């Protein structure tokens, strides 16, 4: 097998259960119109989107229990290469409830299993055995894994000459930034929490991204949903605005964005071209129910409708 373009590091994977429940109301009994299960968590969503846009990737994930076995089996059935480390705890379940009548999506994310020091070392050791162009750290950390473990992992990857891209939040994001990964991609709320500011508009993001860039991060990208994305690197400051699309489920759009961004940088594209590709992938994802389940032709068709400007 050829060298993977992307090594997708997924510390806290999940079994995604997606329910279509019309006229959902708390406290009432409702029949679910449709349901799906899929290998989930941010990293698996990124891998799914990467496969859709013909980008080779391999997922690294700690999995445990019957739920973990199901996640591994589902990933294999989808053709998503996955390297697993066995853990004692049971892999979590995340439930997405979509109300097709209102378009509202309710997400119930379980915390996830605890990892022992030995299990974490086995997981990170597996990552270092995989040769890739980019290493993507996606999603939350499991309970009891200290945020500084992420700082150490990125530093170790740097020592091996690896390029790292990060999409996480909270204390894990703060710890990752300490190690200066090449790319940080976050949404407005996540960056706002990190910098202790409110980011709800393009203008807010324009004020915020230079602050993180000054920490020594080569590329900083902030996604703002329907308002688009704002990015900065050493050469350009770019805004990408998506076309209006019919949104079925916004959950996972950021993961498809990350897949598009990683593909673009792997192919040597500059920031503007990368944001155009990533934004088209996110817009394609918004039109599907399953996170990361984008259609390549749809994403390709949307490329010319992404508006790019500089600031």
N, C-alpha and C positions, 0 to 999 in steps of 0.2 A: 504494500500500500504506500502511496506517496505521502510525503510529509504533510501533516495537517496544516492548513493555513491558520486555523484558530484552535487554541486550546481553551475551552470554556470551563472555568473553575466555578463550581456550584457547591458552596459549602453547606447549603440548607435546602436540598431539593424537596419536592413534594409530589403527591398524587393530586392532580387537579380534577375536581368534580364540578362540571358545569351544568347548571340546571336552568331550563327555561320555564319560568313560572308566571303566567299571565295574572295581572291584578293581584300581585303579592301584597299581603297585609299581615303585619305581625299579630300574633295571637289568633289567627284564623287558620283553618285547614284548607289547603289548596292542593290540587293534583298537579304534578309536574308534567308539562306537555312533552318535553324532550329532555334527555340527559346525555352527557358525554363524560368519559374519563380519559385523561391523558397524562403522560409524564410531564410534570410541571415544576414550578419554580422558575425564576428568571433565566437561569442558565439553559434549561431545557427549551424554554420559549425562544431564546436567542438561537439555539442550535436548529430548531424547527424552521425559523425564518432564514437562517443561513443556508440550509438545505434547499429551501424554496428558491433562493436566488443563486443556486449552484455554487456555493462556497463550501469547501471542505472544512469540517470541524470535528473535533472530538470533545466529548464532555467528560469531566472528572467529577465524581460525586460520591459522598459517603451514603450508603443505603443500608437500612436495617429492617428486619421483620418481614411479615407477609406483604406489607405495603411497599417496602423497598423492593421486594421481588417483583411486584406488579409494575412498579415504575421502570425497572430495568427491562422487563418483558415488553412493556408498551413502547419504550424508546427503541428497542430492537425491531419491533414490528413496524415502526415508522421509518426505519433505516437511519436512525440517529446513533452513530458510534458512541458508546459510553464505556468508560473505565470506572469500575466501582471499587470501593473499599468497604468491607463488611463492618458494621457497627452493631453494638448490642441493642441500642434503642430502636424504637419503631419509627420509620419515616413518617413525617406529618402528612396531613390531608388539608388541602385548601379548597374551599367551596365558593364558587362564583354563581350567584343567583341573578339571572337576567330576566327583567320584566319586559317582554316585547311590547306590551301595551303602552308603557311610559318611556322605554329606553333606559331606565335606571338599572344600574348594576350594583349589587351588594356583594362585598368580598369578605369572607371569613377565613383569615389566615391563622392556622395553628402555629404555635411557637416553634416546635420542632424538637427532636431528641437531643439529649446531652451527648457530647463526645468526650471520651477520656483523652488524656495527654497522648497515650499510645495511639489511639485512633486518629487523632489529629496529625501526629507525626507520619503515620502510614499514608494518610491522605495527601499531605504536602510532598512526601517522598515520591508518590506516584506522579504528581504533577511534574516534578523535575525530570522524570524519565521520558517525558513526551517532548519531542522537538516540534516547534511551531513558529510561525512568523509573529503572531500576536498571542498574548495570554490575557484573557478577559475574565476579570473577577466580577461575578454577578450575584447580587442579592445579599441577603442577611447572613450573619454568622449564627451558628447553633448556640444554644445556651451554654454558659460556662466556658466558651472559647473567648479569651480576653481580646479586645480590639487590637491590642499591640501585636497579637499573633499575625494580624494582617500586615502590619508594618514590617515584621520580620520576613514574612513570605515574599513581599514585594522586593525587599532589600536582597533576599537570596536570589530571586529571579534576575534582578539587576546584575548581581555578581556573575551570573551565568550568561550575561549578554542578552537577556530577554526583554522584549518590548511589552509593556503592561498597559492595559486599558481597564478602568474601574467604573462600575455602576453599582453603587451601594448607598447607604444612608446612615444617619445618626453617628454613633460613636465609631462604627466601622469605617465610615467615610472620613471622619477626622483622623483616624489612625492611618488610613491609606494615604491621605494627603501628605502626612509626615515623610513618607518614603518617596514622594515625588514620582508617581507613575507618569508615563508619557501622555496619557489621555485620561481625563475625568469627564464622564458624561452623567449628568444628574438632571432631575427636574427642578422646577422653580422652588417647590416646597423644600426639597432636600438641600439645595444650595442656601436657601434662606435660613434654614435651621443651622447650617454650618457657620454662616457669617453673621447670624443673629440680625437679619434684616427681612423685610417682607418683599417677596418677588411674585408679583401677580400680573406683570405686563412686560412687554418687550423693553420698554424704557428702564424698568427696574432691573431686568437682566443685563442690559448694557452697562449699568453702573456696577453690577456685582461681578461679572465674569473677569474683569481686569484684576480684581482683588485676589481671586484664586490663581489667576495666571502669574501674578507676582510672587506667589509662593514657590515658583519654579516648575509649575506644571506646563508642559509644552503646548498642549491643546486643552481648552476647556469648552465644553458644550453644555448648554442648558436648554432643555425642552420645555415648552409651554403649551402643550396640547394644540388646540385649534389655532393658537396665536403663532405657532411655529417654533423655531429654534434659533438661539443666538450662540455664536461661536467665536473664539479668539485663538490665534496662534502668533508666532513671531512675525508673520508677514501680513496677515489679514484680520479684519473684523467683519463678520458676515452674519446676515439675518436671512433665514429661509422661512418662507410662509407657504403652508400647504394649500392646495385647492380645497374647496368645499366638497365634502363627500357625505354620503349617507352613513351615519355611524350606527353600527349594530352593537359593538362592545369595545370601549376604549381601553380595557385592560389588556396589557401586552403590547400596546403600540410602542412604548418606550423600548421594549426588548427587540422588536423588529427594527426600530431606529438604530439600536446598537449594532445589530447584525449588518445593516446597510453601511453604517459608519466604518465598521471593521473591514468589510469587504473593500470599500473605497480606499481606505488607507493601505490595505494590503496590495492594492493595484497601483499605488503611487499617485492617487488623485490628490489635488490640493484641497484646502478647507472648503471652498465654495462648492466644488463638485461633490465632495463627500457629504456635505449637508443636503445637497439636492437629492442624492441617492438615498440617504437615510430618511429624509422627510417623505419621499415617495413610498418607501417601504412602510413607514408608520401609517400613512394615509391608506395604503392597501390593507393593512392589518385592521384598521378601524371598521372596515366593511365586513369583517368576519366575526363569528362568535368565539372561536377558539383562539387563545393568545398565540401569536407567532405563526398562525396558519395563513400565510399570505399567498397570493397568486402572483407568480413572477410576471406574467403578461400584464396584469393590472398595475403592478408597481412600475413596470417599464412605460406603460401608457401615461402614468401620472407624472413622469419625470419632467416633461415639457411644461407642465402646469404648476410646478413649484417656482415661486417668485424668489429671486436672489437679489439682495441689495447689500451695500457696504456702509459701514459707519465709522 
